[in-house]
Amino acid sequence: ACGVLAQAIGAAARAVGGACGANPIPLVVPCQRVAGAGGSLGGFMGARNEGFELSIKRWLLAHEGARRG
């Protein structure tokens, strides 16, 4: 989750989320692996609402063999 990553690098969770949302090369820098608060899917490619971007995130995570929880 953003908060766990933020704590590990000494940053704020909001800053981590902002950096992931502004990532210009999401397939090279794998920000799809960063979950939202409470294990939610979170956002991807700057999108927070359900749509094309989050469907890409779901596909990438499934392709990588990610499991919830």
C-alpha positions, 0 to 999 in steps of 0.5 A: 500500500502507499502508506507502507511504501511511504514509511519505508522511504520516509515520505508521505503516502499522498506523495507516493500516490502522486508519484505513481499517478504521474509516472510517465512509464508505468510499464517500466516503473511498475506502479501497478503493484502499489495498492491503495489504503486498506488493500483497495485497488487504488488508482493507475495512470492518474485515474482513480475511478473505474475505467480503462486505466484500472482495467489495465492495472487489473490485467497487469496484476493478474498477468504477474500472478498477484493475489489479493490479500 
